[in-house]
């Protein structure tokens, strides 16, 4: 399975989204560890760029699929946390990841 970095990048996004939602809806309190969400977001960037690089290095036809999420990741810092636009952006990213994984499975 040569596309494992794409799944890893998706997992990083889902972990970041889950932690953010848990904190926002008061299911979890991070206290001094609130920067953990930001570290996970950075990890999402690293994993996504790594998946793109891996696909380019392999010469795989799917290398561009994880690049579709980059505009969403780039917009997150422009949206204030706990706002509707931040949540909508997270959901748009979730839908994009579903499309990316579906496209990856169709590509073979």
C-alpha positions in Angstrom: 0.0 0.0 0.0 2.0 2.9 -1.3 -0.6 5.5 -0.3 -0.3 5.1 3.5 0.9 8.7 4.1 -2.4 9.9 2.7 -4.2 7.9 5.3 -1.8 9.1 8.0 -2.5 12.8 7.0 -6.2 12.1 7.1 -5.8 10.6 10.6 -3.9 13.6 11.7 -6.7 15.9 10.5 -9.4 13.8 12.2 -7.4 13.8 15.4 -7.0 17.5 15.3 -10.7 18.0 14.5 -11.8 15.6 17.3 -9.7 17.3 19.9 -10.9 20.8 18.8 -14.6 19.7 18.9 -14.1 18.0 22.3 -12.6 21.2 23.8 -15.2 23.5 22.1 -18.2 21.5 23.4 -16.7 21.1 26.9 -16.2 17.4 26.7 -12.5 17.9 27.4 -10.5 20.5 29.2 -6.9 20.9 28.3 -5.8 23.5 30.8 -2.1 24.0 30.4 -2.1 21.5 27.5 -4.2 23.8 25.2 -1.3 24.1 22.8 -1.7 20.4 22.0 -4.4 21.3 19.4 -1.9 23.6 17.7 0.8 20.9 17.7 -1.6 18.5 16.2 -2.5 21.1 13.5 1.1 21.5 12.7 1.4 17.7 12.5 -1.5 17.7 10.1 0.5 20.1 7.8 3.6 18.0 8.1 1.7 14.8 7.3 -0.2 16.3 4.4 3.0 17.8 2.8 4.7 14.5 3.5 2.0 12.6 1.7 2.2 14.9 -1.3 6.0 14.6 -1.4 5.7 10.8 -1.1 3.4 10.6 -4.0 5.6 12.9 -6.1 8.7 10.8 -5.2 6.9 7.6 -6.1 5.6 9.1 -9.3 2.1 8.1 -8.3 -0.9 9.4 -10.1 -2.7 10.4 -6.8 0.0 12.7 -5.5 -2.2 15.8 -6.1 -5.2 14.5 -4.1 -3.9 15.4 -0.6 -3.0 18.9 -2.0 -6.8 19.6 -2.2 -6.9 20.0 1.6 -4.1 22.7 1.6 -6.4 25.7 1.1 -8.5 24.6 4.0 -5.5 24.2 6.2 -4.2 27.6 5.1 -7.5 29.3 6.1 -7.7 27.9 9.6 -5.4 30.5 11.2 -7.5 33.3 9.6 -10.7 32.1 11.5 -11.1 32.8 15.1 -11.5 29.6 17.2 -15.0 28.8 18.5 -16.7 30.7 15.7 -19.1 29.3 13.2 -16.7 29.9 10.3 -14.0 27.8 12.1 -16.5 25.0 12.5 -17.7 25.2 9.0 -14.1 25.2 7.7 -13.4 22.1 9.7 -16.5 20.4 8.2 -15.5 21.4 4.7 -12.1 19.8 5.4 -13.9 16.7 6.6 -15.9 16.5 3.4 -12.7 17.1 1.3 -10.9 14.3 3.1 -13.8 12.0 2.3 -13.5 12.9 -1.4 -9.7 12.6 -1.3 -10.0 9.1 0.2 -12.7 8.1 -2.3 -10.5 9.4 -5.2 -7.5 7.5 -3.8 -9.5 4.3 -3.8 -10.8 4.9 -7.3 -7.3 5.6 -8.5 -6.3 2.2 -7.4 
